[in-house]
């Protein structure tokens, strides 16, 4: 169990999206935007707030088997989704995001690959359950964008805790 900002992250009682594949998560992509985001994730030396370990160790054990670029919505409103056989699909519109923003999106989707579903519609019930939106908020903070993390914390949870 990890403790983040005084909040114990024990996971939530939801069933996994799919069993985590045994293959390690990809560390390369043919798209330069995704490659830049992956590089940012994998080369940031600070320990992750939700594991206390390295991002590369976490990433390797998420269950992500690949990342592809494919349209997900006509208007680009769906940035990415996970997981069909552990593969993250990124909408082409998301390739205009900054590397930090795209890294947070990939980390959010990787949390889904670990088995965490949204527990309140497209949001999570609370930050404390440690789901994909909690990972997004912490990823922004970890990557030096606390203002973006605060926006996620304010808008992606059904309850305030």
HELIX and SHEET records of a PDB file:
HELIX    1   1 UNK A   32  UNK A   43  1                                  12    
HELIX    2   2 UNK A   55  UNK A   60  1                                   6    
HELIX    3   3 UNK A   92  UNK A   96  5                                   5    
HELIX    4   4 UNK A   99  UNK A  113  1                                  15    
HELIX    5   5 UNK A  127  UNK A  129  5                                   3    
HELIX    6   6 UNK A  132  UNK A  142  1                                  11    
HELIX    7   7 UNK A  146  UNK A  155  1                                  10    
SHEET    1   A 2 UNK A   2  UNK A   4  0                                        
SHEET    2   A 2 UNK A   7  UNK A   9 -1                                        
SHEET    1   B 3 UNK A  66  UNK A  69  0                                        
SHEET    2   B 3 UNK A  87  UNK A  90  1                                        
SHEET    3   B 3 UNK A  80  UNK A  84 -1                                        
END                                                                             
